[in-house]
Amino acid sequence: MSFKKRTHTCNELCKNEIGKTVTLNGWVDRRRDLGGVIFIELRDRYGITQIVFNPTHSKSSHDVAKNLRSEFVISVTGRVEKRPDGTENKNFPTGEIDLLADEIEILNSAETPPFAINEETNANEDLRLKYRYLDLRRNELKNNMILRHKMYQVVRKYFDANNFLEVETPILMKSTPEGARDFLVPSRIQEGKFYALPQSPQTYKQILMVAGLDKYFQIVKCFRDEDLRADRQPEFTQIDVEMSFIDEESIYKMVEDLMKKIFMEIMNVEIKFPIERISYKTAIEKYGSDKPDLRFDLPIETLTETVRDCPFKLFSETANNGGVVAGIKIENGSEISRSQIDGLTDFVKKLGAGGLIWARVTENGIQSPTEKHITKEYFEKIANQMNAKIGDLILILFGEKIKTYSWLGNLRLELAKRNNLIKNNIWKLLWVTDFPLFDYSEEEKRYIAMHHPFTSPNFEDLHLLDTKPNFARARAYDLVLNGNEIAGGSIRIHNSDLQSKIFSLLGISDEEAKQKFGFLLDAFKFGAPPHGGIAFGFDRIAMLLCNANSIRDVIAFPKTSSGTSLMDDAPSFVDKKQLDELHIKLK
């Protein structure tokens, strides 16, 4: 099929082109018939131009325009004219002109879309995912894709300018399950054997350091077979980075310079550097989270020592049995009603807390329904420690340490939402450092790696590996943006003996380590340099920059929360012949 190719896009024409004959191609966005003259808003990826079909100017074009409907694909040739005074539309770059149609060709008709292609669509997400190609025509998603494209370009230009090599690592790799489940790919040629899709190129990028390619990066697809949430997908994109002969400071500098570029070139926002750093311990005890949101204050205050001898047994017994008592002060909290406090109590109870202790600081002293149990003396001690003033409200939780800080972290976020403390267009970046090297799994009755098994211990804590490994800190670091972890990394182990020791502490036998990671351990024997790296969640960063609610809004063809692609019905059944070729039988 031949047609006139466009001379301009639907966002280019302005008063400078008045009098020119041009051709536009695109989709019919809207059609209006005003007393015989037909107006069409023609849309393409770049914008919208209004087309005028006047029967006194071109009856043949006007006759064709009578049959146009939304989403028809057309090609229009005509003369650019100035709009009559008073009819200009300043909301569009092309709002000063019209295109008076001389010729029109319908390139393709279209059925009525299942939902309106506009920003105000109220179609549910499942319907929009089923017709994703229509949803992507909406400005919101289209602009998300454009921002994502710009991120790709900024990232690649930055790393190229800093002498990094972009190296592709295999998509079909060895299964080394240690963390999330692998997606497995059966081998047709080698019966009974499987590849795995990479959860991360971790082992390959470390081997690249052994190979001497001392600065590596890759924008790479990764896969994890895990339960999904709003910010999780079975396949996702990360910016993967590894460097040799460096330390933590080298990583921080490289990352901060990249973030400076991304924010300036994409958002036109200047971020203050260096980025604040706090330890994992401080993050948990002050904010109740290892990814705290610093766009608002509301720090947590630990009160355990203050109430250790309190007559209120729930406080004293918690303090003397290894638990924690801690609270949050809300300045000018007198405006928070009793019913609102009851709502906050219900909120923390749903998290697992036993209840919420609260007190107001008034001109007449502390007022609380638990005053007679805790006593004024101890409430005054608490108020003094928290620097509480008249009008402030104090909220206190108690219990097992990790759980209590987590409850308070969630309460802190809930208070910020309910009291509108989180302001838009504020960007707070934070480094969280000194993570524990190990976490203990009650389910598996063994230590598991907090980051991953290739993370180096802090050199100051090497002696703890033989006696108190759960106290050892890792040379690991996370980058947090507005309460979201957007990157995580570590300095790696480059010594095969230390790596074997960590495997042993993780309950991985020498035989199992050789089977899973023998190729990496062997590589370390041939001169592995000190190295480290980081991986950024590309989708999550894009989601935050677009102010989207889910990473599904910044991925062209995402899966649902059940891992389904509604558009093409993946995953789907395959026929028996394919299974036979792969030596697979379904149970």
Secondary structure, DSSP 8 states (H G I E B T S, - for coil): ------SS-TTT--GGGTT-EEEEEEEEEEEEEETTEEEEEEEETTEEEEEEE-TTT-HHHHHHHTT--TT-EEEEEEEEEE--TT---TTSTTTTEEEEEEEEEEEE-----SS-SSTT----HHHHHHTHHHHTTSHHHHHHHHHHHHHHHHHHHHHHHTT-EE----SSB----SSSB--EEE-SSSTT-EEE--S-SHHHHHHHHHTT--EEEEEEEEE-B----TT--SEEEEEEEEEES--HHHHHHHHHHHHHHHIIIII-----SS-EEEEHHHHHHHHSSSS---SS---EEE-TTTTTT-S-HHHHHHHHTT-EEEEEEETTGGGS-HHHHHHHHHHHHHHT-S--EEEEEETTEEE-TTHHHH-HHHHHHHHHHTT--TT-EEEEEEESHHHHHHHHHHHHHHHHHHTT---TT---EEEEE--BSEEEETTTTEEEESS-TTB-B-GGGGGGGGT-GGG-BBSEEEEEETTEEEEEEEEB---HHHHHHHHHHTT--HHHHHHHHHHHHHHHTTT---EEEEEEEHHHHHHHHTT-SSGGGGSSS---TTS-BTTTTBS----HHHHHHTT----
